[in-house]
Every structure is written in structure tokens, then in C-alpha cells.
Amino acid sequence: MGAGPLAVGLTTALHRAGLPAPPERAAGLARALQLVPPVDRSALYWTCRVALVTDRAQLPVFDAVFSAIFDGRLDPADSRGDPTAPPPVGSEPHTRPTPPDDRPTQPGEAGAAPGTPGDGGDGDEREVRLAAASAEERLRHTSFADLGADELAGVRELVRRLVLSTPVRRSRRSRASRRSGDRLDLRRTVRAAQRTGGDPARLVHAVRRTTPRRLVLLCDVSGSMEPYTRVYLTLLQGAVAGARAEAFVFSTGLTRLTRQLAVRDPDQALARAGAASSEWAGGTRLAAGIGRFVADHGRRGMARGAVVVVLSDGWAQDDPDDVADAMRRLHRLAHRVVWVNPRKAGPGYAPLVGGMAAALPYCDAFVSGHSLAALEQVVVAVREDARR
């Protein structure tokens, strides 16, 4: 089996077992296996462990999955009911022996003869310390709701590096083109003919310019979204300052924060946003917030042909029919609607009832956005150009 299929198979099994194993991990493992060919089981184990394990708490699941794949154990958690049965192959602790000391020994020193205390001859082994993952790597897959104050500050700094870019559209403006296959620009051709006595000696062609689509972000700041609000506002601030996006927050009402978030200083921007809105940590009126945006801003051109990102868990006090009606009107205006719901990452989550179930048929992308790695999927969803 080649390095690529092996890496994909192992990361897929780890993902099904509950460990974070994104595609880039599989690519990294494939490169590592090419640099360190797995000549035996131990070499393969340590290469996979260093490339895929980022936390010591992940070791039991990793060892079980690795043993199930490479040692032929059909079910690593299966107990045959025989307490006297020998342990399955591959379930032994993975350690490396203490490296030999090549220094010359003197009589009476530890290690001068086998069997003396401390010589290592009794089979003493030391646990190899797990290669420590970087702080950034650990934070990438940690939910925002589980972060401490210091970790949250670090994540916000990483979120500021995310770049939200929308697909391009053709503008009404045009530019001169040298390709004869483009449409003829009569105005430029006549203007050029005035220089040659009215004879159109040179035909000027033109092609329509392209411009990025408008980006609009609607962030739910109700009480149920409080663990994620500060990180999401950092994302909004970066989008407004970098991509000239339009930013709104809603809870029981709707507040436009584009001007407050336009400053380059993130802390100052968030302070101005907090002072401008009184909607924080209240209830959620999903239909009212989205409906007011469509009525006051969307129909006037802000949502026409735009990429609209809604950051909300979908828990609403409104009637689901009202939510569906507001989303239907938004979907007709927007080029693409992306819904970011941090609850989507929860085990067994399914948008079956309430506001989320009513809104989902009118969403072109549905992502979680509960962690830094999930926000990277939001960046991809915003950049895509296809409608569902």
C-alpha cells in the first residue's frame, strides 16, 4: 500500500472514532511516510503518532484504532469475556528502551556490570515523551465555548488572520482589450477615429471588468450564542476592515455595526460595537432580525447579488413559518446564503425543528464554525461561487 492510501485510510478511521483528522493531516502523514519509510511496525507507529496525535488524551483511541488496522483486530473495544485470555497483539504499551550509554565505565559505577542497580539490565524502559503540538495547533480544534480567557485571546489573534473573500461578478464597467474576439467598443473606436480624420483605422475592443461580490454578515448576539459572540465579532471586524463587508448584529432587534467595526484597532472596534448596540445576551427574534434587514437594507441593494453569512444557532422565539418567509425573501435577493451554526458540531445534532429547520432549505452552505478549524471551512464556503 502506498503512503497516500495508507494515510487516508488511517485518518478516516481516526475521524470515525472521534479524533480530529482533517485532510491536511492525511497529507502531512503521507509526506512523513515518504521521508521515513515504515520498515517495521514500530517505525510506522511512531511516524503516525507524531503526525496525527496532538494531545496525550487522544492516545488511547489512537492506539486502539492503529492496533485494529495494523494488527488485524476486528474490534479493539471487544471483550471476549475470558479474563485469562492473553492481551491482543498491539495492545502492549508503546515504549522505547533507554539508549545505551557509550561512555567508558569505571569499576563501581552504575552500569559497569549487568544486574547492578540502575544499569538498565532489568528491562527498565522509559516512556518516550509525546512530541508537543504547538499551541496554535491545539487551539485550532478546540471549541470556542471551552476556551479560557488567555486561550480566547490567542484564538482571536488567529481569527484576525482569516481573510474572507467573495467570488467575483462582471461589472457594468468595461476596459480596453487587445483581443479581437471581445465585443467592439464603439465609443472608444469613434474617439480613436477622430485622430485619423474620422477614418476608423483601429478598432477598439472592450471586456467587462470583474469586481468582488458584496459580503454581508448577520451575527446573532443572543444569550445562547454568548460563548461564541466575541470570536465572531472579531471575524466581523476583520471582514469590515479588510473586505469592506457590511456587519449587523441581531437579537430582539437589528443593529448595523459597519461604521463601528471599520477601525483597524480590534479592541477599539469591539468597544464601539458594544456601546452602539443594546441587543446583547437577550432573546432571539430570528424572523424579525432577518426580515428587518431585508426590508430596510436588502431591497435597497445591499443584499442583491451579495454573499450573506448568518451566524446563529437557529434557536428562535419566532414562528417557523415566519422564519421561512424571511429566509425565502433573503435567498431571492442574495447570490449565496451561508449559515454558520456552532451547535452543528455537537454529537447527534440534527436541524429537525424550530427556526433552523425552517431556514435550512434556503441556505446554500451549512457549516459549524465552532472552532478555528471550522472557521476555515466558513472561509471556503464564502469563497465558493455555486448555489445549491
C-alpha positions as CSV (number, residue, x, y, z in Angstrom):
1,M,0.0,0.0,0.0
2,G,1.3,3.4,-0.9
3,A,1.8,6.3,1.5
4,G,-1.2,8.2,0.3
5,P,-3.8,5.5,0.6
6,L,-2.4,4.4,3.9
7,A,-2.6,8.0,5.3
8,V,-6.1,8.5,4.0
9,G,-7.3,5.2,5.4
10,L,-5.8,5.8,8.9
11,T,-7.1,9.4,9.2
12,T,-10.5,8.3,8.1
13,A,-10.7,5.6,10.7
14,L,-9.5,8.1,13.4
15,H,-12.1,10.6,12.3
16,R,-14.8,8.0,12.6
17,A,-13.5,7.2,16.1
18,G,-13.9,10.8,17.2
19,L,-10.4,12.2,16.8
20,P,-9.8,15.4,14.8
21,A,-8.3,14.3,11.5
22,P,-8.7,16.9,8.8
23,P,-7.4,16.3,5.2
24,E,-4.3,18.3,5.8
25,R,-3.3,15.8,8.5
26,A,-3.5,13.0,5.9
27,A,-1.3,15.0,3.5
28,G,1.2,15.6,6.2
29,L,1.3,11.9,7.2
30,A,1.8,10.9,3.5
31,R,4.8,13.2,3.3
32,A,6.2,11.9,6.6
33,L,5.9,8.3,5.4
34,Q,7.8,9.2,2.3
35,L,10.6,10.7,4.3
36,V,10.6,7.9,7.0
37,P,9.7,4.7,5.2
38,P,7.9,2.3,7.7
39,V,10.4,-0.6,7.7
40,D,8.7,-2.2,10.7
41,R,5.6,-1.7,12.9
42,S,7.4,0.4,15.4
43,A,8.6,2.9,12.8
44,L,5.1,3.1,11.3
45,Y,3.5,3.6,14.7
46,W,5.8,6.4,15.8
47,T,5.6,8.2,12.5
48,C,1.7,8.1,12.5
49,R,1.6,9.1,16.2
50,V,3.8,12.1,15.8
51,A,1.9,13.2,12.7
52,L,-1.6,12.7,13.9
53,V,-1.7,13.0,17.7
54,T,-1.8,16.5,19.2
55,D,-2.9,15.7,22.8
56,R,-2.0,12.9,25.2
57,A,-5.7,12.4,25.9
58,Q,-6.0,11.2,22.3
59,L,-3.5,8.3,22.8
60,P,-6.0,5.5,23.9
61,V,-8.2,6.0,20.9
62,F,-5.3,6.3,18.5
63,D,-3.7,3.1,19.9
64,A,-6.9,1.2,19.6
65,V,-7.5,2.3,16.0
66,F,-3.9,1.7,15.0
67,S,-4.0,-1.8,16.5
68,A,-7.4,-2.6,14.9
69,I,-6.0,-1.7,11.4
70,F,-2.5,-3.0,11.5
71,D,-2.8,-5.9,13.9
72,G,-5.9,-7.4,12.5
73,R,-8.1,-6.8,15.5
74,L,-11.7,-6.5,14.2
75,D,-13.0,-4.6,17.2
76,P,-10.4,-3.0,19.6
77,A,-13.1,-2.5,22.2
78,D,-14.5,-6.0,22.0
79,S,-14.1,-8.2,25.1
80,R,-14.4,-11.9,24.5
81,G,-15.4,-12.5,28.2
82,D,-12.3,-14.5,29.1
83,P,-10.4,-12.7,31.8
84,T,-7.5,-15.2,31.5
85,A,-7.0,-14.6,27.7
86,P,-3.7,-13.0,26.7
87,P,-3.8,-9.4,25.6
88,P,-4.4,-8.9,21.9
89,V,-1.4,-8.1,19.7
90,G,-0.7,-4.4,19.6
91,S,-2.3,-3.5,23.0
92,E,1.1,-3.5,24.8
93,P,2.4,-0.1,26.0
94,H,4.4,1.6,23.3
95,T,7.8,2.5,24.8
96,R,11.3,2.8,23.6
97,P,14.2,1.3,25.6
98,T,16.7,3.7,27.2
99,P,19.5,4.4,24.8
100,P,22.8,2.7,25.7
101,D,25.5,4.8,27.3
102,D,28.6,4.6,25.2
103,R,30.9,6.2,27.7
104,P,33.6,4.0,29.2
105,T,32.5,2.8,32.7
106,Q,34.7,2.6,35.7
107,P,34.5,-0.1,38.4
108,G,31.8,0.7,40.9
109,E,29.9,3.0,38.6
110,A,26.3,2.3,37.7
111,G,26.1,0.3,34.5
112,A,29.6,-1.3,35.0
113,A,28.0,-4.8,35.0
114,P,24.6,-6.2,34.2
115,G,22.3,-6.7,37.1
116,T,23.6,-3.8,39.2
117,P,21.1,-1.2,40.3
118,G,20.4,1.4,37.6
119,D,22.2,-0.4,34.8
120,G,19.1,-0.9,32.8
121,G,19.7,-4.7,32.6
122,D,16.5,-5.5,34.4
123,G,14.5,-4.3,31.4
124,D,13.7,-0.8,32.7
125,E,12.1,1.2,30.0
126,R,11.3,4.9,29.9
127,E,8.2,6.3,28.3
128,V,9.1,8.5,25.3
129,R,7.6,12.0,25.8
130,L,4.9,12.8,23.2
131,A,6.1,15.4,20.7
132,A,4.3,18.5,21.9
133,A,2.0,20.1,19.5
134,S,2.1,23.8,19.0
135,A,-0.3,26.0,20.9
136,E,-1.9,27.1,17.6
137,E,-2.5,23.5,16.6
138,R,-4.2,22.7,19.9
139,L,-6.4,25.8,19.6
140,R,-7.5,25.0,16.0
141,H,-9.7,22.1,17.1
142,T,-10.9,23.4,20.5
143,S,-14.5,24.7,20.6
144,F,-14.7,28.4,21.5
145,A,-17.1,27.5,24.3
146,D,-14.3,25.5,26.0
147,L,-11.6,28.2,25.9
148,G,-10.2,30.1,28.8
149,A,-9.6,33.8,28.8
150,D,-6.0,33.5,27.7
151,E,-6.8,30.9,25.1
152,L,-9.6,33.0,23.8
153,A,-7.3,36.0,23.3
154,G,-4.9,33.7,21.3
155,V,-7.8,32.4,19.2
156,R,-9.0,35.9,18.4
157,E,-5.5,36.8,17.3
158,L,-5.6,33.8,14.9
159,V,-9.1,34.7,13.7
160,R,-7.8,38.2,12.6
161,R,-5.6,36.4,10.1
162,L,-8.5,34.8,8.3
163,V,-9.3,36.5,5.0
164,L,-12.9,36.4,3.8
165,S,-13.0,36.8,0.0
166,T,-16.2,36.5,-2.1
167,P,-16.5,35.3,-5.7
168,V,-16.3,37.9,-8.5
169,R,-19.0,39.1,-10.7
170,R,-18.9,41.0,-14.0
171,S,-19.3,44.8,-13.6
172,R,-21.1,47.2,-15.9
173,R,-17.9,49.0,-16.5
174,S,-15.5,47.8,-19.2
175,R,-11.8,48.1,-20.0
176,A,-10.0,48.2,-23.3
177,S,-8.9,44.8,-24.6
178,R,-6.4,43.8,-27.3
179,R,-8.2,40.6,-28.2
180,S,-10.2,40.9,-31.3
181,G,-12.7,38.3,-30.1
182,D,-14.1,40.7,-27.4
183,R,-17.0,42.9,-28.2
184,L,-16.4,46.1,-30.2
185,D,-16.3,49.3,-28.1
186,L,-18.0,51.9,-30.4
187,R,-17.3,54.8,-28.1
188,R,-13.6,54.2,-27.9
189,T,-13.4,53.4,-31.6
190,V,-15.0,56.7,-32.6
191,R,-12.8,58.6,-30.2
192,A,-9.7,57.0,-31.8
193,A,-11.0,57.7,-35.3
194,Q,-11.0,61.5,-34.6
195,R,-7.2,61.3,-34.5
196,T,-7.2,59.9,-38.1
197,G,-9.6,62.3,-39.7
198,G,-12.7,60.3,-39.0
199,D,-11.3,57.1,-40.5
200,P,-11.6,54.2,-38.0
201,A,-8.1,52.9,-38.8
202,R,-8.0,51.0,-35.5
203,L,-10.9,49.1,-33.9
204,V,-11.0,49.1,-30.2
205,H,-12.4,46.1,-28.3
206,A,-13.5,46.0,-24.7
207,V,-14.2,43.4,-22.0
208,R,-16.3,43.9,-18.9
209,R,-14.5,44.4,-15.6
210,T,-14.8,42.0,-12.7
211,T,-15.4,43.0,-9.1
212,P,-15.8,41.0,-5.9
213,R,-19.3,40.5,-4.7
214,R,-20.5,42.3,-1.6
215,L,-20.2,40.5,1.7
216,V,-22.8,40.9,4.4
217,L,-22.6,39.3,7.9
218,L,-25.5,39.0,10.3
219,C,-24.4,37.8,13.7
220,D,-26.7,36.5,16.4
221,V,-25.7,38.0,19.8
222,S,-28.5,36.4,21.9
223,G,-27.8,34.6,25.2
224,S,-27.5,31.2,23.6
225,M,-24.7,32.5,21.4
226,E,-22.7,34.2,24.1
227,P,-19.8,31.7,24.2
228,Y,-19.1,32.4,20.5
229,T,-20.0,36.1,20.2
230,R,-16.6,37.6,20.9
231,V,-14.8,35.4,18.4
232,Y,-17.5,36.0,15.8
233,L,-17.3,39.8,16.3
234,T,-13.6,39.6,15.7
235,L,-14.3,37.8,12.4
236,L,-16.8,40.6,11.6
237,Q,-14.3,43.3,12.4
238,G,-11.6,41.7,10.2
239,A,-14.1,41.4,7.3
240,V,-15.3,45.0,7.6
241,A,-11.7,46.4,7.8
242,G,-10.2,44.1,5.1
243,A,-13.0,43.1,2.7
244,R,-15.3,46.2,3.2
245,A,-18.1,44.0,4.4
246,E,-21.3,45.1,5.9
247,A,-21.9,43.9,9.5
248,F,-25.1,43.6,11.5
249,V,-25.9,42.1,14.9
250,F,-29.4,41.0,16.0
251,S,-31.1,39.5,19.0
252,T,-34.6,41.0,19.6
253,G,-33.8,43.8,17.1
254,L,-31.2,44.6,14.4
255,T,-28.2,46.9,14.6
256,R,-25.8,47.9,11.9
257,L,-22.2,48.0,13.1
258,T,-20.2,48.6,9.9
259,R,-19.1,52.1,10.9
260,Q,-18.1,51.0,14.5
261,L,-16.1,48.0,13.3
262,A,-14.3,49.8,10.5
263,V,-11.4,51.0,12.6
264,R,-8.2,49.0,12.5
265,D,-7.8,48.5,16.2
266,P,-9.8,45.4,17.1
267,D,-10.3,46.2,20.8
268,Q,-11.5,49.7,20.0
269,A,-13.8,48.3,17.3
270,L,-15.4,45.9,19.7
271,A,-15.8,48.5,22.4
272,R,-17.5,50.8,19.9
273,A,-19.8,48.0,18.8
274,G,-20.8,47.2,22.4
275,A,-21.7,50.8,23.0
276,A,-23.7,51.0,19.8
277,S,-26.0,48.1,20.4
278,S,-28.2,47.1,23.3
279,E,-29.1,43.7,21.9
280,W,-26.5,41.7,23.7
281,A,-27.4,38.4,25.5
282,G,-31.2,38.8,25.0
283,G,-33.7,36.5,23.3
284,T,-33.6,35.6,19.6
285,R,-36.1,37.0,17.1
286,L,-34.7,35.4,14.1
287,A,-37.5,36.2,11.7
288,A,-37.7,39.8,12.9
289,G,-33.9,40.4,12.6
290,I,-33.6,38.9,9.1
291,G,-36.9,40.4,7.9
292,R,-35.9,43.8,9.0
293,F,-32.6,43.5,7.2
294,V,-34.3,42.5,4.0
295,A,-36.9,45.4,4.3
296,D,-34.5,48.2,5.4
297,H,-31.3,47.3,3.6
298,G,-31.6,44.2,1.4
299,R,-34.2,45.6,-1.0
300,R,-32.3,48.8,-1.4
301,G,-29.4,46.9,-2.9
302,M,-27.2,45.7,-0.1
303,A,-28.2,42.1,-0.5
304,R,-28.7,42.0,-4.2
305,G,-26.1,39.6,-5.7
306,A,-24.2,39.5,-2.3
307,V,-22.9,36.7,-0.2
308,V,-24.8,36.8,3.0
309,V,-23.4,35.0,6.1
310,V,-25.8,34.3,9.0
311,L,-24.0,33.3,12.3
312,S,-26.7,31.9,14.6
313,D,-27.6,28.7,16.4
314,G,-31.2,28.9,15.0
315,W,-32.9,29.0,18.4
316,A,-35.7,31.5,17.8
317,Q,-38.8,32.7,19.6
318,D,-40.5,33.3,16.2
319,D,-42.9,31.1,14.4
320,P,-41.0,28.8,12.0
321,D,-43.3,29.9,9.1
322,D,-42.2,33.5,9.7
323,V,-38.5,32.4,9.7
324,A,-39.0,30.5,6.4
325,D,-40.7,33.6,4.9
326,A,-37.9,35.9,5.9
327,M,-35.2,33.4,4.6
328,R,-37.1,33.0,1.3
329,R,-37.0,36.7,0.6
330,L,-33.4,36.9,1.6
331,H,-32.5,34.0,-0.7
332,R,-34.2,35.6,-3.7
333,L,-32.0,38.7,-3.3
334,A,-28.7,37.2,-2.3
335,H,-26.3,35.4,-4.6
336,R,-25.4,32.9,-1.9
337,V,-26.5,32.4,1.7
338,V,-24.1,30.7,4.2
339,W,-25.4,29.7,7.6
340,V,-22.8,29.2,10.4
341,N,-24.2,27.3,13.4
342,P,-21.8,26.3,16.2
343,R,-24.3,23.7,17.5
344,K,-23.9,21.7,14.4
345,A,-20.7,20.2,15.7
346,G,-22.5,18.6,18.7
347,P,-22.9,14.9,18.7
348,G,-26.2,13.8,17.3
349,Y,-27.2,17.3,16.2
350,A,-29.9,17.4,13.5
351,P,-31.8,20.5,12.4
352,L,-35.2,18.9,12.6
353,V,-37.4,21.5,14.3
354,G,-37.7,25.2,15.0
355,G,-36.1,28.1,13.2
356,M,-33.1,26.2,12.0
357,A,-35.2,23.6,10.2
358,A,-37.3,26.4,8.6
359,A,-34.2,28.3,7.4
360,L,-32.1,25.4,6.2
361,P,-33.9,24.9,2.8
362,Y,-32.9,28.5,1.8
363,C,-29.2,28.1,2.7
364,D,-26.5,27.3,0.1
365,A,-24.0,26.2,2.7
366,F,-24.4,25.0,6.3
367,V,-21.2,24.9,8.4
368,S,-20.4,24.8,12.1
369,G,-17.9,27.5,12.8
370,H,-17.4,26.3,16.4
371,S,-13.6,26.3,16.3
372,L,-10.8,27.9,14.4
373,A,-10.6,24.9,12.0
374,A,-14.3,25.2,11.4
375,L,-14.0,28.9,10.7
376,E,-11.6,27.9,7.9
377,Q,-14.4,26.0,6.4
378,V,-16.5,29.2,6.6
379,V,-13.8,31.0,4.6
380,V,-14.1,28.3,1.9
381,A,-17.9,28.4,1.9
382,V,-17.8,32.2,1.4
383,R,-15.3,31.9,-1.5
384,E,-17.4,29.3,-3.4
385,D,-19.4,30.6,-6.3
386,A,-22.0,27.8,-6.8
387,R,-25.6,27.9,-5.5
388,R,-27.1,24.8,-4.1
